[in-house]
Amino acid sequence: NLPWICVGKLLDTTPQNETYLRVNLPGNYTNTNSIAYLVLKNKNTAVRLLQNVDSHCFYHPAIPTTEEGMVVVLSRQVHDYYLGTVTFNSLEANETLINVKPVKKSLTDVMRFLSAL
């Protein structure tokens, strides 16, 4: 039970440079057992990344290149929880690839991490 609120406001990237963000995960992390978010530090925003089933990755087509933030991946496999994070100061122009390797965590640790965002 994660208490998220969605206001449904589009991320305004004008007139900033944008990048196509792609997040790769190890093979056993798929769209059926994992979810990925982009957390933008200065905008106090979390953006759910889209899923590409064919290439087993998560992506977003238009993220500002000048933003600081982190990619957060949550996964549940059988009865275990996994959390992966990668922080960045800026993103590369055109396309940015971020590799994330989640690690096993307790549900309490995952909830504590999410509450601190």
FENUR-V25227 format. One record per residue. N is the residue number from 0. RES is the residue in one letter. OMEGA is omega in whole degrees, 0 to 359 (* if undefined). BURIAL is # if it has 9 or more other ideal C-beta (glycine too) atoms within 8 Angstrom, else .. D_CENTER is the distance of its C-alpha to the mean C-alpha in Angstrom with 1 decimal. Layout:
BEGIN
N,RES,OMEGA,BURIAL,D_CENTER / N,RES,OMEGA,BURIAL,D_CENTER
END
This chain:
BEGIN
0,N,181,.,18.7 / 1,L,184,.,15.7 / 2,P,179,.,17.2 / 3,W,177,.,14.6 / 4,I,178,.,16.3 / 5,C,177,.,15.6 / 6,V,175,.,18.0 / 7,G,179,.,17.1 / 8,K,178,.,17.5 / 9,L,177,.,16.4 / 10,L,182,#,14.7 / 11,D,181,.,17.8 / 12,T,182,.,17.6 / 13,T,353,.,21.4 / 14,P,185,.,23.1 / 15,Q,172,.,20.3 / 16,N,182,.,19.5 / 17,E,175,#,16.5 / 18,T,172,#,14.6 / 19,Y,182,#,13.1 / 20,L,177,#,9.7 / 21,R,180,#,9.5 / 22,V,178,#,7.6 / 23,N,179,#,10.5 / 24,L,173,#,11.1 / 25,P,188,.,14.6 / 26,G,182,.,16.8 / 27,N,176,.,17.0 / 28,Y,185,#,13.3 / 29,T,179,.,13.5 / 30,N,179,.,12.6 / 31,T,181,.,15.3 / 32,N,184,#,14.2 / 33,S,175,#,10.4 / 34,I,182,.,7.5 / 35,A,178,#,3.7 / 36,Y,170,#,2.5 / 37,L,180,#,3.7 / 38,V,180,#,6.7 / 39,L,187,#,9.8 / 40,K,186,#,12.6 / 41,N,179,.,15.7 / 42,K,180,.,14.8 / 43,N,189,.,13.9 / 44,T,171,.,11.3 / 45,A,181,#,8.1 / 46,V,177,#,7.2 / 47,R,179,.,6.4 / 48,L,180,#,5.9 / 49,L,183,.,9.3 / 50,Q,172,.,10.8 / 51,N,185,#,13.5 / 52,V,183,.,15.9 / 53,D,182,.,18.3 / 54,S,178,.,16.3 / 55,H,178,#,14.0 / 56,C,174,#,10.8 / 57,F,185,#,7.9 / 58,Y,168,#,8.5 / 59,H,187,#,9.4 / 60,P,186,.,13.1 / 61,A,178,.,13.6 / 62,I,178,#,11.7 / 63,P,182,#,14.3 / 64,T,186,#,15.2 / 65,T,184,.,16.6 / 66,E,169,#,13.8 / 67,E,177,#,13.0 / 68,G,179,#,9.7 / 69,M,171,#,7.0 / 70,V,180,#,3.7 / 71,V,178,#,4.1 / 72,V,176,#,5.5 / 73,L,181,#,8.6 / 74,S,172,#,11.6 / 75,R,180,.,15.2 / 76,Q,188,.,17.9 / 77,V,180,.,21.4 / 78,H,184,.,21.8 / 79,D,178,.,19.4 / 80,Y,181,#,15.9 / 81,Y,180,#,13.4 / 82,L,177,#,10.7 / 83,G,178,#,9.0 / 84,T,172,#,7.9 / 85,V,179,#,8.7 / 86,T,178,.,10.2 / 87,F,178,#,11.8 / 88,N,176,.,14.8 / 89,S,181,.,14.7 / 90,L,181,#,13.6 / 91,E,179,.,16.3 / 92,A,178,.,18.1 / 93,N,180,.,18.2 / 94,E,178,.,15.4 / 95,T,178,#,12.9 / 96,L,178,.,12.0 / 97,I,177,#,9.8 / 98,N,181,.,10.9 / 99,V,176,#,9.4 / 100,K,181,.,12.2 / 101,P,178,#,11.7 / 102,V,182,.,14.9 / 103,K,180,.,17.0 / 104,K,173,#,17.1 / 105,S,177,.,19.3 / 106,L,177,.,18.2 / 107,T,179,.,19.7 / 108,D,179,#,17.6 / 109,V,180,#,14.3 / 110,M,178,#,15.8 / 111,R,178,.,17.1 / 112,F,181,#,13.8 / 113,L,180,.,12.3 / 114,S,182,.,15.7 / 115,A,181,.,15.6 / 116,L,*,.,12.6
END
